């Protein structure tokens, strides 16, 4: 696993096979943790781990 450090609201861009995924982290006000914005083609599924595991069962 790669660990990449970015600032809040800085874009992390992944590209493969001419498809681009943009990930942006935002501070989550009032809660612990962060909010993640993901812009990906509709054909790419984006899920939290527990949802992903339920889908593959």
Gaussian input, Z-matrix of N, CA and C with variables (Angstrom, degrees):
# hf/3-21g

backbone

0 1
 N
 C     1     B1
 C     2     B2     1     A1
 N     3     B3     2     A2     1     D1
 C     4     B4     3     A3     2     D2
 C     5     B5     4     A4     3     D3
 N     6     B6     5     A5     4     D4
 C     7     B7     6     A6     5     D5
 C     8     B8     7     A7     6     D6
 N     9     B9     8     A8     7     D7
 C    10    B10     9     A9     8     D8
 C    11    B11    10    A10     9     D9
 N    12    B12    11    A11    10    D10
 C    13    B13    12    A12    11    D11
 C    14    B14    13    A13    12    D12
 N    15    B15    14    A14    13    D13
 C    16    B16    15    A15    14    D14
 C    17    B17    16    A16    15    D15
 N    18    B18    17    A17    16    D16
 C    19    B19    18    A18    17    D17
 C    20    B20    19    A19    18    D18
 N    21    B21    20    A20    19    D19
 C    22    B22    21    A21    20    D20
 C    23    B23    22    A22    21    D21
 N    24    B24    23    A23    22    D22
 C    25    B25    24    A24    23    D23
 C    26    B26    25    A25    24    D24
 N    27    B27    26    A26    25    D25
 C    28    B28    27    A27    26    D26
 C    29    B29    28    A28    27    D27
 N    30    B30    29    A29    28    D28
 C    31    B31    30    A30    29    D29
 C    32    B32    31    A31    30    D30
 N    33    B33    32    A32    31    D31
 C    34    B34    33    A33    32    D32
 C    35    B35    34    A34    33    D33
 N    36    B36    35    A35    34    D34
 C    37    B37    36    A36    35    D35
 C    38    B38    37    A37    36    D36
 N    39    B39    38    A38    37    D37
 C    40    B40    39    A39    38    D38
 C    41    B41    40    A40    39    D39
 N    42    B42    41    A41    40    D40
 C    43    B43    42    A42    41    D41
 C    44    B44    43    A43    42    D42
 N    45    B45    44    A44    43    D43
 C    46    B46    45    A45    44    D44
 C    47    B47    46    A46    45    D45
 N    48    B48    47    A47    46    D46
 C    49    B49    48    A48    47    D47
 C    50    B50    49    A49    48    D48
 N    51    B51    50    A50    49    D49
 C    52    B52    51    A51    50    D50
 C    53    B53    52    A52    51    D51
 N    54    B54    53    A53    52    D52
 C    55    B55    54    A54    53    D53
 C    56    B56    55    A55    54    D54
 N    57    B57    56    A56    55    D55
 C    58    B58    57    A57    56    D56
 C    59    B59    58    A58    57    D57
 N    60    B60    59    A59    58    D58
 C    61    B61    60    A60    59    D59
 C    62    B62    61    A61    60    D60
 N    63    B63    62    A62    61    D61
 C    64    B64    63    A63    62    D62
 C    65    B65    64    A64    63    D63
 N    66    B66    65    A65    64    D64
 C    67    B67    66    A66    65    D65
 C    68    B68    67    A67    66    D66
 N    69    B69    68    A68    67    D67
 C    70    B70    69    A69    68    D68
 C    71    B71    70    A70    69    D69
 N    72    B72    71    A71    70    D70
 C    73    B73    72    A72    71    D71
 C    74    B74    73    A73    72    D72
 N    75    B75    74    A74    73    D73
 C    76    B76    75    A75    74    D74
 C    77    B77    76    A76    75    D75
 N    78    B78    77    A77    76    D76
 C    79    B79    78    A78    77    D77
 C    80    B80    79    A79    78    D78
 N    81    B81    80    A80    79    D79
 C    82    B82    81    A81    80    D80
 C    83    B83    82    A82    81    D81
 N    84    B84    83    A83    82    D82
 C    85    B85    84    A84    83    D83
 C    86    B86    85    A85    84    D84
 N    87    B87    86    A86    85    D85
 C    88    B88    87    A87    86    D86
 C    89    B89    88    A88    87    D87
 N    90    B90    89    A89    88    D88
 C    91    B91    90    A90    89    D89
 C    92    B92    91    A91    90    D90
 N    93    B93    92    A92    91    D91
 C    94    B94    93    A93    92    D92
 C    95    B95    94    A94    93    D93
 N    96    B96    95    A95    94    D94
 C    97    B97    96    A96    95    D95
 C    98    B98    97    A97    96    D96
 N    99    B99    98    A98    97    D97
 C   100   B100    99    A99    98    D98
 C   101   B101   100   A100    99    D99
 N   102   B102   101   A101   100   D100
 C   103   B103   102   A102   101   D101
 C   104   B104   103   A103   102   D102
 N   105   B105   104   A104   103   D103
 C   106   B106   105   A105   104   D104
 C   107   B107   106   A106   105   D105
 N   108   B108   107   A107   106   D106
 C   109   B109   108   A108   107   D107
 C   110   B110   109   A109   108   D108
 N   111   B111   110   A110   109   D109
 C   112   B112   111   A111   110   D110
 C   113   B113   112   A112   111   D111
 N   114   B114   113   A113   112   D112
 C   115   B115   114   A114   113   D113
 C   116   B116   115   A115   114   D114
 N   117   B117   116   A116   115   D115
 C   118   B118   117   A117   116   D116
 C   119   B119   118   A118   117   D117
 N   120   B120   119   A119   118   D118
 C   121   B121   120   A120   119   D119
 C   122   B122   121   A121   120   D120
 N   123   B123   122   A122   121   D121
 C   124   B124   123   A123   122   D122
 C   125   B125   124   A124   123   D123
 N   126   B126   125   A125   124   D124
 C   127   B127   126   A126   125   D125
 C   128   B128   127   A127   126   D126
 N   129   B129   128   A128   127   D127
 C   130   B130   129   A129   128   D128
 C   131   B131   130   A130   129   D129
 N   132   B132   131   A131   130   D130
 C   133   B133   132   A132   131   D131
 C   134   B134   133   A133   132   D132
 N   135   B135   134   A134   133   D133
 C   136   B136   135   A135   134   D134
 C   137   B137   136   A136   135   D135
 N   138   B138   137   A137   136   D136
 C   139   B139   138   A138   137   D137
 C   140   B140   139   A139   138   D138
 N   141   B141   140   A140   139   D139
 C   142   B142   141   A141   140   D140
 C   143   B143   142   A142   141   D141
 N   144   B144   143   A143   142   D142
 C   145   B145   144   A144   143   D143
 C   146   B146   145   A145   144   D144
 N   147   B147   146   A146   145   D145
 C   148   B148   147   A147   146   D146
 C   149   B149   148   A148   147   D147
 N   150   B150   149   A149   148   D148
 C   151   B151   150   A150   149   D149
 C   152   B152   151   A151   150   D150
 N   153   B153   152   A152   151   D151
 C   154   B154   153   A153   152   D152
 C   155   B155   154   A154   153   D153
 N   156   B156   155   A155   154   D154
 C   157   B157   156   A156   155   D155
 C   158   B158   157   A157   156   D156
 N   159   B159   158   A158   157   D157
 C   160   B160   159   A159   158   D158
 C   161   B161   160   A160   159   D159
 N   162   B162   161   A161   160   D160
 C   163   B163   162   A162   161   D161
 C   164   B164   163   A163   162   D162
 N   165   B165   164   A164   163   D163
 C   166   B166   165   A165   164   D164
 C   167   B167   166   A166   165   D165
 N   168   B168   167   A167   166   D166
 C   169   B169   168   A168   167   D167
 C   170   B170   169   A169   168   D168

   B1=1.4472
   B2=1.5244
   B3=1.3184
   B4=1.4564
   B5=1.5199
   B6=1.3144
   B7=1.4556
   B8=1.5160
   B9=1.3213
   B10=1.4560
   B11=1.5185
   B12=1.3175
   B13=1.4549
   B14=1.5213
   B15=1.3373
   B16=1.4627
   B17=1.5244
   B18=1.3038
   B19=1.4589
   B20=1.5218
   B21=1.3419
   B22=1.4551
   B23=1.5180
   B24=1.2958
   B25=1.4595
   B26=1.5258
   B27=1.3193
   B28=1.4600
   B29=1.5303
   B30=1.3199
   B31=1.4622
   B32=1.5209
   B33=1.3197
   B34=1.4543
   B35=1.5229
   B36=1.3237
   B37=1.4593
   B38=1.5237
   B39=1.3305
   B40=1.4607
   B41=1.5199
   B42=1.3204
   B43=1.4591
   B44=1.5189
   B45=1.3376
   B46=1.4583
   B47=1.5168
   B48=1.3005
   B49=1.4659
   B50=1.5318
   B51=1.3145
   B52=1.4671
   B53=1.5269
   B54=1.3287
   B55=1.4622
   B56=1.5223
   B57=1.3225
   B58=1.4591
   B59=1.5250
   B60=1.3414
   B61=1.4591
   B62=1.5230
   B63=1.3316
   B64=1.4584
   B65=1.5234
   B66=1.3382
   B67=1.4628
   B68=1.5229
   B69=1.3450
   B70=1.4622
   B71=1.5267
   B72=1.3393
   B73=1.4649
   B74=1.5286
   B75=1.3416
   B76=1.4571
   B77=1.5225
   B78=1.3442
   B79=1.4656
   B80=1.5238
   B81=1.3095
   B82=1.4579
   B83=1.5235
   B84=1.3001
   B85=1.4666
   B86=1.5234
   B87=1.3269
   B88=1.4494
   B89=1.5173
   B90=1.3042
   B91=1.4631
   B92=1.5234
   B93=1.3180
   B94=1.4597
   B95=1.5205
   B96=1.2948
   B97=1.4585
   B98=1.5140
   B99=1.3130
   B100=1.4555
   B101=1.5240
   B102=1.3053
   B103=1.4624
   B104=1.5168
   B105=1.3196
   B106=1.4612
   B107=1.5228
   B108=1.3240
   B109=1.4546
   B110=1.5157
   B111=1.3311
   B112=1.4640
   B113=1.5229
   B114=1.3204
   B115=1.4629
   B116=1.5181
   B117=1.3353
   B118=1.4638
   B119=1.5234
   B120=1.3294
   B121=1.4632
   B122=1.5318
   B123=1.3175
   B124=1.4604
   B125=1.5282
   B126=1.3124
   B127=1.4667
   B128=1.5281
   B129=1.3292
   B130=1.4665
   B131=1.5229
   B132=1.3196
   B133=1.4560
   B134=1.5282
   B135=1.3358
   B136=1.4647
   B137=1.5224
   B138=1.3457
   B139=1.4636
   B140=1.5165
   B141=1.3447
   B142=1.4605
   B143=1.5239
   B144=1.3298
   B145=1.4635
   B146=1.5265
   B147=1.3402
   B148=1.4665
   B149=1.5294
   B150=1.3222
   B151=1.4665
   B152=1.5257
   B153=1.3155
   B154=1.4659
   B155=1.5277
   B156=1.3303
   B157=1.4679
   B158=1.5283
   B159=1.3305
   B160=1.4656
   B161=1.5207
   B162=1.3203
   B163=1.4636
   B164=1.5222
   B165=1.3403
   B166=1.4655
   B167=1.5264
   B168=1.3283
   B169=1.4735
   B170=1.4984
   A1=108.22
   A2=115.87
   A3=121.10
   A4=108.45
   A5=116.87
   A6=122.10
   A7=107.18
   A8=116.01
   A9=122.03
   A10=108.03
   A11=117.06
   A12=121.96
   A13=109.36
   A14=115.80
   A15=121.08
   A16=108.42
   A17=116.52
   A18=121.27
   A19=109.40
   A20=116.45
   A21=120.05
   A22=109.33
   A23=116.21
   A24=126.44
   A25=113.36
   A26=117.54
   A27=121.47
   A28=107.40
   A29=116.95
   A30=120.90
   A31=111.80
   A32=115.61
   A33=123.44
   A34=105.06
   A35=117.61
   A36=121.56
   A37=109.87
   A38=116.07
   A39=123.42
   A40=107.27
   A41=117.06
   A42=119.81
   A43=109.13
   A44=114.69
   A45=120.64
   A46=108.59
   A47=116.00
   A48=121.38
   A49=111.92
   A50=115.96
   A51=122.31
   A52=113.33
   A53=118.07
   A54=122.53
   A55=108.17
   A56=116.19
   A57=121.17
   A58=109.90
   A59=115.86
   A60=123.12
   A61=106.85
   A62=116.31
   A63=121.53
   A64=108.05
   A65=116.45
   A66=122.62
   A67=107.92
   A68=116.13
   A69=121.48
   A70=108.15
   A71=117.30
   A72=122.47
   A73=109.61
   A74=115.34
   A75=122.05
   A76=108.75
   A77=118.36
   A78=119.08
   A79=109.37
   A80=116.56
   A81=122.17
   A82=107.77
   A83=117.42
   A84=122.17
   A85=111.03
   A86=116.13
   A87=121.01
   A88=115.20
   A89=118.08
   A90=121.36
   A91=108.93
   A92=116.24
   A93=117.95
   A94=107.39
   A95=116.90
   A96=120.17
   A97=111.68
   A98=114.34
   A99=121.18
   A100=109.29
   A101=115.78
   A102=121.45
   A103=107.23
   A104=116.62
   A105=121.89
   A106=108.45
   A107=115.76
   A108=120.92
   A109=108.58
   A110=117.18
   A111=121.41
   A112=108.65
   A113=116.31
   A114=122.26
   A115=106.66
   A116=116.10
   A117=121.30
   A118=109.50
   A119=116.88
   A120=119.13
   A121=110.22
   A122=116.49
   A123=121.37
   A124=112.25
   A125=117.77
   A126=121.66
   A127=112.41
   A128=117.95
   A129=121.77
   A130=108.64
   A131=116.41
   A132=122.59
   A133=109.71
   A134=116.38
   A135=121.81
   A136=107.41
   A137=117.03
   A138=122.08
   A139=110.84
   A140=115.10
   A141=119.16
   A142=107.48
   A143=115.84
   A144=120.58
   A145=112.77
   A146=118.11
   A147=119.02
   A148=111.56
   A149=118.57
   A150=121.69
   A151=109.78
   A152=116.62
   A153=121.65
   A154=110.62
   A155=116.93
   A156=120.95
   A157=111.68
   A158=117.69
   A159=120.58
   A160=111.29
   A161=117.06
   A162=121.22
   A163=112.73
   A164=118.10
   A165=119.94
   A166=112.59
   A167=118.13
   A168=120.53
   A169=110.93
   D1=136.04
   D2=173.28
   D3=-89.74
   D4=139.46
   D5=174.58
   D6=-112.51
   D7=114.89
   D8=-176.17
   D9=-116.53
   D10=129.82
   D11=178.34
   D12=-100.51
   D13=126.72
   D14=175.39
   D15=-132.82
   D16=159.40
   D17=175.60
   D18=-79.90
   D19=159.12
   D20=175.11
   D21=-57.30
   D22=140.99
   D23=179.21
   D24=66.93
   D25=10.17
   D26=171.75
   D27=-89.21
   D28=139.76
   D29=-176.74
   D30=-84.44
   D31=137.98
   D32=169.12
   D33=-110.29
   D34=120.15
   D35=-174.10
   D36=-113.16
   D37=125.84
   D38=175.91
   D39=-111.70
   D40=137.63
   D41=179.62
   D42=-139.50
   D43=132.35
   D44=176.89
   D45=-152.64
   D46=136.14
   D47=178.30
   D48=51.05
   D49=44.22
   D50=177.54
   D51=65.79
   D52=16.94
   D53=176.15
   D54=-112.72
   D55=135.55
   D56=-176.63
   D57=-115.85
   D58=134.70
   D59=175.33
   D60=-120.95
   D61=127.42
   D62=179.38
   D63=-112.37
   D64=128.99
   D65=179.79
   D66=-120.80
   D67=131.41
   D68=179.26
   D69=-130.61
   D70=132.51
   D71=178.48
   D72=-99.99
   D73=135.96
   D74=177.78
   D75=-124.94
   D76=142.11
   D77=174.93
   D78=-65.75
   D79=140.42
   D80=-179.46
   D81=-96.55
   D82=103.17
   D83=-174.92
   D84=-67.05
   D85=127.95
   D86=175.81
   D87=85.34
   D88=-6.69
   D89=-178.97
   D90=-130.19
   D91=159.83
   D92=171.60
   D93=-81.12
   D94=146.10
   D95=179.92
   D96=108.23
   D97=-172.32
   D98=-178.78
   D99=-134.05
   D100=161.95
   D101=171.50
   D102=-103.11
   D103=142.29
   D104=-178.42
   D105=-118.88
   D106=127.93
   D107=172.64
   D108=-100.48
   D109=132.92
   D110=-178.77
   D111=-128.08
   D112=125.03
   D113=174.75
   D114=-114.56
   D115=109.96
   D116=-176.18
   D117=-139.97
   D118=156.76
   D119=174.76
   D120=-57.85
   D121=150.30
   D122=-176.55
   D123=-59.95
   D124=-27.16
   D125=-179.11
   D126=-72.43
   D127=-12.76
   D128=-179.59
   D129=-99.46
   D130=122.33
   D131=-179.93
   D132=-83.23
   D133=133.03
   D134=178.82
   D135=-122.57
   D136=116.78
   D137=-177.02
   D138=-141.51
   D139=154.91
   D140=167.70
   D141=-70.21
   D142=160.94
   D143=-174.06
   D144=-56.73
   D145=-44.13
   D146=-176.04
   D147=-66.29
   D148=-33.34
   D149=176.63
   D150=-70.88
   D151=-42.73
   D152=178.24
   D153=-57.37
   D154=-45.94
   D155=-179.18
   D156=-64.05
   D157=-37.02
   D158=177.73
   D159=-66.18
   D160=-37.34
   D161=-178.75
   D162=-68.92
   D163=-30.96
   D164=-176.95
   D165=-87.03
   D166=-6.77
   D167=178.63
   D168=-77.11

